[in-house]
Amino acid sequence: QVKLVESGGGLVQVGGSLRLSCEASGRTFDNYAMGWFRQAPGKERQFVASINWRGASRNYADSVQGRFTVSRDNAKNTVYLQMDSLKPGDTAVYYCAAPSRPFIFGALKSAEDFASWGQGTQGTVSS
């Protein structure tokens, strides 16, 4: 069973940046795609970004395209979410997630595609 631990959340002003990290343990990190989701108060969890196991394919929600960047460092068993030009609407708890199957080539954008979740880290954008 994979364990996922997020870090890097905090409070920033509009237009600022945050870099989230998610460290995985418990299985071979290199073989698995990874994803980021977020959930704002009173709203459903929504897809933010995903990256395939090779790191060559990345997918983003329309709302964050051009502002957020997902990346991974397989040597550190860590996936990152660089968030720039932040807006108040980006305020949410951010979760990283991992699928149960390795070597998935297709785009993963649904919460149903992921089996393991971190505890979440709060990101707050103040105006």
N, C-alpha and C positions, 0 to 999 in steps of 0.2 A: 504494500500500500504506500503510495507516494504521500509525502508530507510537504505542504506548501506554506511558506511564511513570507508575508508581504511586509514591506517597510517603505519609508520615504514620504508618507503622507504629511500633511501639515496645513497651515493657513497662509495663503498668499493673496495679494491684491490682483485686481483685474489686470490682465496683460502679463502677469508673472508666469513663472515656470515651476514645475515640480517634476522630480524624477522618482518614479516608483520602482522598487525592486521586488523580485519574488524568487526566493531560493528554494529549490526542490531537493528532497532527499528521499531515499528509500528504493530507488530504481534507477536504471540507466537513463539519465536526462536527455542525452543526445538523440534518442530514438523517438521522442514524442513531440508533437506540436504543443503549443501553449497558447493560452488566451487570456484576455483581460475583459472584465465586465464591470459595470458599476450599477449602484442602486441608490437613488435619491429618496428622501423621505416621502412616503405615500405613493411611490412609483414602483413599477416592476423592474426587475433586474434587466439591464440591457447590454448588448454586445458593444464593446469598444474596439478591440483589435485582436488579431491572432497572427501567429507566425508558425510556419511549418517546421518540421524537425530539422531540416537542413538550414533554415534561416533564409532561404531564397525566396519564399513566397510569403507575402504579408497582406493582410486584409484589414480594412478600417470601416467603422461606421461613418456614414456621410457626415454626421455632426462633428467629427473630429478629424476628418481627412484634411491633410495639409497642416495640421497643428500638432498632432500626436505622432510619435514614432515608436514602434515596437521593435525590440532587438533582443538578442540572446547571446550569452557567453557560455558555451558548453563546458569550457574548462572550469568555470565557477558554478555550474549547475544553476544559473540564474537567468531569468528573463526580466527585461526592463520595459518601462513605459515612460518615455520622455514626453512631458505635456507642456507645450508652449502656448503663448497667447491665450491664457486661460480666461474663461468667462464665468460669471456667476452660475450659469446653467451647468457647468462642469462639476459643481459641488455634489459630492456623493461619497459613498463608501466604495472603494475600488477593490475588486477581487481578482486574483489570478486563478486560473483553472487549467486542468490537464485532462486529456482524454484517457480512456482505459486501453485503447489499442495503439500500438506503435506504427510508425511509417505510413501515416495517413497523408495522401497527396492532395486531396480535395480541400477546399476552403472550409474552415470551421467557423460558423457564425452564430450558432444556436446554443443556448445553455444545455440543451439535450445532447449535444455533441461531447460534453465534458462530464467526467465522472468524479473528479477530485477537485476540491476547492480550498483556498486559504481562508483565513479568518477575517480578512479584509483590513484595509487601512483608509482612514478618513482623509479626504482632500476637500478643503474649503476655500472658496474663492470669494473674497469680500469686495464689495463695490464702495 
